[in-house]
Amino acid sequence: MNRCLTILLMPILLLTMLTACGAATSTSDAGQQRLNVVATTGQIADTVANVGGDHIELTTLLGPGIDPHSYVPTEGNMTTLQNAQVIFYNGLYLEARMDRVLQQIAQNGNVTVVAVAETLPELSLLGWEPEAGKPYDPHVWNDVRLWMQVTETIRDTLSAADPAHAEIYTTNTAAYIEELQTLHNDIQAAVSQIPQERRVLVTAHDAFGYFGRAYGFAVEAVQGISTETEASTADIQALASLVVERQVPAIFIETTISPRTIEAVQAAVQAAGHEVKLGGELFSDALGEPGTPAGTYIGMMRHNTDTIVAALR
């Protein structure tokens, strides 16, 4: 079968298979059986792990370097999802090609499915393309204060699915939110080292709007909020002109996107007589490798902050 046709049909095939399947049930004692939980992105999975601890069996679908905007679910994912008891995904059209599959599982009613970003108050969300059915920017984890609220949603969901360990989930959540509050305070202190006129964050795609709003940056990007949209020559030239006009000292590549677009911006800036350096690599839509500093949500946010501050300070 043609590869492109396979990609288009895969979500439909998965929908058909998932409709016929329910979540796996356990005959083990409820107090000894670990809750089977699936999370789509690394950011969500790491937070779920901090809340659930040893009382959940956690699977992460999207590993380091994988772009959730363009990821197509596989048959292996289908098996993982149909055996889950709880599924956490970001929502707001981040996992664009998984969206129909996840919604179908939720409608079947056999699995608890939660789109964590969609539980946030609408007034706290940034806009996207409401005319295209995508009203809000999905990259909510880049504002640590919003991620605290997501952590509480995860706590409530796990507690409802596994009441026997609700008190543990509550205790774990309180401890993790303390860490997140420290993280938020540390980011504020770090970015205060950057003069206000230099707080222009230029990246490959528009993933850092929430970071910019929370920590005082103007955010510009070659591509839009979704990486499914291609950057044009006009987009590159327009961004290069802004970099020259604002005298931006550094621009940033992302781990889930080819560096070619940012390198093209750098070349266009240089052609206009201004030097701009590549400030480093940011983790936008995925965590780093397990065991590395950016392999956790908190570590990723600290890495990004340190990289931005070092380049723009």
N, C-alpha and C positions, 0 to 999 in steps of 0.2 A: 504494500500500500504506500502511496506517496506520503513522504514524511510530513509535509504541511497539512495534508488531509487528516493524518493520524493525530496531529496536535489539536486540530479543530474538533475532532470527534471524541477525543479522550474524555472531556468533562461529561459529555452526553452518555458515554458508555458507563462512566462511573456512577452517574445519577441512576441509571437503570439498575445497576448491581446493588447500589446502596439502598434503593427502595425495597429491595427484596430481603435486605439483611437488617438485623437489629443488633443492638449492643450486646456484647457477650455478658452473660450472667454467671455468678459464682455460687457454688454450693458450699463454699467454705464458710466458716464462722465469720460474721461481719466484723468482729473485733480484731481478727487476724488478717483479713483480706485487705491488701493495699488497694487504694482507689486507682483505677486505670485512667490516667489523664494524658491528653495529647495537647500540645501547644504548637502553633504554626511557626512563629518566629523565635529567635534566640532571646530577644528582650523579654518576651512574655514567658518563655520557658524558665529563664533564670529567676524571674520573680515568683513564678509558681513554685519552683524548687525551694525558694526561701520561705514561702508560706507553708507548703505542704510537708517539707522535711521528709522523714522516713516513712510517712504514712501514705505516700502516693507512689505509683509506678509511672514515671514521666517519660514521654517520648516527644522529641522535637522534630518537626517535619523539615524545617529549612535550616541548614547548617551555615557555617561561615562562608561568606562570599556569594551566597545565593540571593538573587534579587526577587523579592516577593511579588513585585508588580507584574513580572512576566513568567513566574513559575507555573508550570503545567502539572497538575497532579498525576501520579502514576498509579498503576494497579496495586503496587506495594503500599502506597498511601491509603488506598481504598480499604485494604485489609486492616491497616492500623486504625483508621477512623471507625470502621464498623465494630471493632472490638473495644472501643473506648467507652468509658462511662461519663467522662466530662471532656469537652473540647473547648479550648480557649483560642480564639483568633482575634486579630486586630480589628478587622472590619473597616468601614468607611472606604471600601474599595481598594484597600492596600493589596490584599491577596486576590487580585482581579480575576484571574483565571480559575480560582478555587471557589469563588463566591457562590456560584449556583450549587455546587456540591455541598458546601457547608450549610447553606440555607435548606437544602432538601433534607439533610440529616436532621436539622432542627425541627422541620415540619413533621418528620416521621414520629417524633416524640419519644424515641427509645433512648436518646442520649441527651444529656444537658449540654447545650451549645451556647457559648457566650462570646459575643463580639465586644471585647473590653472597651475599645475606644468609643463605641456607640452607647455606652452607659454613662459617659460624661455629659454634663450639662451643655446644651447647644450653645449657650452664650460663651462658653470657654473654648469653643472650637474656631479655627480659622477657616475662611471660605476657600472653595476650590472652583468647581464648574457646575453650579446648580442646574443650568440649562441642559447639561449632559447627564443629569441624574447622579452627579457626584458632588454633593453640596459642600463637603468638608474635607480639609487636609487631614490625611490619616496619620501623620508622623508625630503623634501626641507624646511619645516617650521622650522627646527632646526638651520637654518642659518637666522637670523633676516634680514640681508640685502637682501636675496632672497625673504623673505616674504614681504618686502616693494614693490618689483616688482609685486608680486602676488596681493597686495592691489591695485596697479594701474590698473592691468588687471580687477579686480572686478569693480573698478570705471568706466572704459571704457565700460564694458559690461552693467552695469546698466544704464549708460547714453545713450547708443544706444537703449536699450529697453524702456527707459522712458525719452525721451529728455526734457520733461517739468520740470523735477527735476534734470537735469544734473549739474546745477550750485551748487545745494546743495550737490550732490554726490562729486563734486570736492572739495568743502569746507571741507566736512567731511573727505575726504581722506587726505587732507593736514594736518589736525589736528591729525589724527591717525598716519600718517607717522612720525610726530614729536615725538609722544609717542614711536614709534618703534625705532627711532634713539636714544632716551634716553635709552631705554631698551638695545639696542646693546652696547652702551657705558658703561652701568652699568655692563653688563655681562663681558666685557673686564676688567673692573676694579676689579671685584670680583675674576675672575680666576687668576689675577696677584698675588693673595695671595698664590697660590699653587706653590711650587718649580717645575721647569720644569721636573725634574726627577720623580716627583710624578703624573704627568699629564697622567695617564693611566686610561681610563674609561672602566670598564668591566661591561657589562649588559647581559640581557637574550637573546635579539636578536639585530641584527646589524641595529639599528634605528638611531644611533647618529653620523653617518659619517660626515654629514654636520656640526653638532655642533663641532666635533673634528677639522675639517678643518678650521672653522671660528675662533675658540677660543683656538687652540693650544693643542689638546689632541690626544694621540694615542688611538684608539677605538678598543676594542676587545669584542667579543660576543660568546655565546654558539651556538645559532642558526644564520642562515644567515639573509639576508634582509627581507625575507618573513617568517612569522611564520608557513607557511604551511609545511616547511621542519622540520623534527624531528631531535633533537640533539642525537647523538650517544654517547656511552661510550667513544669512542676514542676522540670525540669532547670535552667532559668534562675533560678528562685527559690532553689533549693538552692545554686547557685553564688553568687548574690548574698548570701545569708546568710553563706556562708563568707568572702566578701570583707569584709563588715562585721565579722564576728567577728575576723578576723585583721588588720583595718585595712590591707588591701592598698592601696598607693598608686596602682598602675597595672595595667591589663589590656591585652591585645594582640590585634590583628586579624592575619589571615594573608592572604597574597597569593592563595591558591587558593580561598578561601572568602569568601562574602558577609559583609560586616561587620555585618549586621543582628543576628546572634545576640549578638555581643559588645556592640553598642550596646544591645540589650535588657537585658543584664546590667547595664550601666552605669546605665540608667534605673531598674532595680529597686533597685540600690544607693542611688541618689539618693533614691528614694521612701522608703527606710528611714532617711534622714537622714545618709548618709555620702557624701562626695565621692570618686570614683575617676576618674582620668584615663585616656584612651586613650594607652598608652605608645609607640605606634608600630606599624609593620607588620613582621611577621616572615615570613621565607621558610621554609615548613614542608616542603611536598612538591615544590617546584619551585624552580629557580634564578631569578635575575633576568634581565633582557634582556642579550644578548651585548654586551660592551663596557662594561657598568656594573660598579661594584664588587661587586655580588652576582651577577654573571654567571658566576662560577666557584665551585666548592665551597668553597675556602678563603675567598674573598671573601664568600660567603653566610654562612659561620659567623662571620666577623668582624663582618659587619653585624648579625646577630642578637645576638651578644654585646654589641656596643656599644649597641644599642638597649635591651636588657634592663638593662644596667648603668646607663645614663643615666636610665632611668625609675624604677628601684628604689633606686638609691644614695642 
